[in-house]
Amino acid sequence: MGRKVFVSRREVFSASHRLFNPALSDEENERVYDKCNNIYGHGHNYVLEVVVEGEIDEKTGYVIDLKKLKEIIKEHVIKKVDHKHLNFDVDFMKGVIPTAENIAVKIWDQLVDKIPNGKLYKIKLHETENNSIEYFGG
């Protein structure tokens, strides 16, 4: 039996969003989301970390080829979110309040069945230098 290894790929994207729940009044949205409820939205330079868990393949020495993981992330996430407004431009975010928590979960959903070797272990999304979210599926 091989050893379990965790392989990470980091990508960066810029996106805007507005935190707003249509079920709440304008006053409640303002109280809950404060400046993040700006009607025109606001943006972040997100840092995304995708972690794959698996055993090292004896033939290749890889858990997963990082070039392949990069392609998967770019195809299924980055090209859909980079320089987009998450509330309006991103199909997989439709009807979802685009908090960092929800973005991380939705990115997981985009990738979980696309990993050809190993399995998706964690999504970590840095919304700011000081704020990040980790999601392990489930």
Secondary structure, DSSP 8 states (H G I E B T S, - for coil): ---EEEEEEEEEEEEEE----TTS-HHHHHHHHGGGG-TT-EEEEEEEEEEEEEE--TTTS-SS-HHHHHHHHIIIIIHHHTTEETTTT-GGGTTS---HHHHHHHHHHHHTTT-SSSEEEEEEEESSSS-EEEE---
